[in-house]
Amino acid sequence: MMRLSNEDMARRVAQDIPDGAYVNLGIGMPTQVANFVSADRQVIYHSENGILGVGPAPEPDKIDPDLINAGKQYVTLIPGGCYFDNSESFAMMRGGHLDIAVLGAFQVSATGDLANWATLSQTLPPAVGGAMDLAVGARQLFVLMRHNAKDNAPKILEKCVYPLTGAGVVKRIYTDLAVIDVTDEGLRVRELYGDNTLEEVQALTGAKLLPPLQEPSAH
């Protein structure tokens, strides 16, 4: 089966971010989305540690050690970008001022429940950060994650096993195998990568998938 790299997954998400959008990128894989801004769009990226106008990752000789995102990665600042404190940043998140949040996830349910702050592991401590604020504060929530866990267990389930970050908050799921929309009818496959079939992706998914909608006929 065709599986996208983490970089290509981030590039795929960037294709769906509209011009003029204000977007928060969660810690981990989502931060890479800022590296793939289309030349014909202006996207304003927000980081909850207090940046508006996050640019792509810097070249090694252009690193500013004082400029990092919420994941402690070095970033750049686009012209007009600004810094502020955490209270201002979280007011933006909670006040509905962000058009899209792109977050990672441990699990997503068939109804769009998000679990991304704690597992049942006794060795990995819970770490919610700003995820709960983003889950309910952003106008749209996209999830970017591998389709399966390291042990190949499905991460898309009928019902999440891990503690929820937010209920019914996810609008779209981007994985290394497909793009899936959360709809009132259920999980609708929006795009299959390469020659991947619905049956192959379904076999690796813990919830029922609906087939892509047919494009309307030209006649």
N, C-alpha and C positions, 0 to 999 in steps of 0.2 A: 504494500500500500504506500501511497505517496504521503509523506509527513513533512510539513514545513519545518524549517529551522526556527529557532526563537526569533531571529532577525527578520525572517520572511513573515512570520506571524505578526510582528509589530508593524511591518510595512503594510500588511493587509488591513490592519485596523486603521492605520493612517489614511487609507483610501476612502474610508467612510466618514471621516470627520469633515464637516462642512466648513466653508469659508466663514471667518468671523467668529468661530466657536471659542468659548472659554472652557478649557478642558483640564481636569486633574488627572495625573498619571500616578497610579499606586506604586508602591515599592516592589522591586523585582522586575520581571519581564515588561510590565507596562511602561516603565521609564524609557525603554528603547523607542517607543512610538515617536518621541520628540525628534528622533534622528531622521524621520521620513516625512517632513512637511513638504507637500507639493508646492512647486514654485508659483502656481497660480492661486494659492490660498494663503490667507493670513490666519493662523491659529494661535491663540494665546494660551500657553500652558501654565498651569498653577501647581505649585508644590506646597503642601501644607505646613512645611517649616517656615514659610514666609516669603515666597517668590511669585511674582506674576510676570510672565514673559520668559519662561525657561527656553533656552535654545538647545541645539544639539550638543552632544558630548564634545569637549574640546580636544584639539590635537595635543599630544604629549608635551610639546614645548609651549603651549598656550594655557596651561592649567593655572587657575587662580585658586589657591588653597582655601580661601574664604568663601568660595562660591560652590555650594553643594546642594543637592536635593534632599528630600526626606529619607532617601535610602543611603545617604552619605556618599553619593557618587558625585564626581566633579561634573559641573554643567557650565553652560555659557548663558549669557543674558542677551536677548534681542534688543535692538534699539527701542527705547521707551519702557523697558522692563524696570521693575522696582522691587524693593524689599520692604517687609513689614513684620510686626511681631505675631506670635501665635494666636493671640486673641483676635486680631484683625483677620488672620487667615481663616480661622474656624468660623468667624462671622460670615465670611464669604461662602463657606461650605454649607453652613446651616441655614443661611438666608435664601437659598435657591438661586444663587447668582452664577452657578456653574452649569453650563449646558450639558456636559458629558463628564462622567468619571469612568476611567478605565482601571479596573482592579483585577488582581489575581484571585484565585479561589482554590480551596481544598475540594469543595463540592458545590454543585448547583442542582436544584431540584427541577422537576418538570413544570412547576408553577413559578419558577423564577426566584425561589429562596436562595440566599447566598450564605455560605459558610466559609469564612476565610480568616478567622482570628484564633481558632483553637481546634486541636485534634484530641483524640483520646490517648495520645502518647504521654507517658509519664516523664519522658526525657526532654520534650520540647515544650517550654513554657508558653502559655497563651500570650498573644501580642496584638491587641486590637488597634492601637494607633488611632488614626482618624477614619478607619474604615466604616464604622457605624454612622458617623456624621455624613460621610460621602454617600453611603447607601441610601439614606433618606433625604439628603439635601440636594443632590445633583438631579437635574431634570431627566437625564437618561443614564443608565448604568450598563456599561459593556464589561464583560468578563473576558480576560485573555489568559488562557491556561492550556497546559498539555491535556489531551483528551483522556489520558489514563495516568494513574499514579505509577511510581517506580516499580511496584509489584504487579502492574498491569490492571489493577482494580479500576473500575469505571469511576470517573469523577462527576459524571452527569447521572443523576439518580431520580427515581420517582419521588423519593423523600430523603432529605439530608440526614445523615447519621450524626454529624458533628454539630456543635452548638451554632445557632444561626447568628449571622451578623445583621441580616434584615430579611423580612418575609415579603415575597412577591416583588422584589426590587429590580431584578435583572431583566433587561430588555433584549440583549443579544449576547451570544457566546461565540468567541473565536477560539478554535483549538487548532492543533497541528493537522487535523483531518478534514475539518469542515467549518462553516459558519452556520449557526443555528439561531433562529429567532424564537423568543418566548412569546407565544400568542394565546389568545383566549381558547383556542382549539387544542393547544398543546405545543410541543416542541416541533417547530417547522424548519426543516433543513433549507437554508437559503442558498448555500453553495457547497459543492463537493470539490475537493482539489484533485487535479489530474484525472486519473482513471478510477479513483475511488468510487465504489458503488454504495448505494443506500444500505444494502444488505450487509456489506463489510463493516460499515461504520456502525450500523445498528448492533452488530455482534459485539462491539466494544463499548456499548453504551448501556447504562442501567435503567434507562427510561425509554418509552416508546417514542420513535421519531416519525414525523409526518413527512411525506415526500415533498420536494420543491414544487412550488406552484408553476404550472405551465405558462409560458409566455403567450399572450394573446396572439391569435392568428392575424396576419397582415391582410387577410381577405375577409 
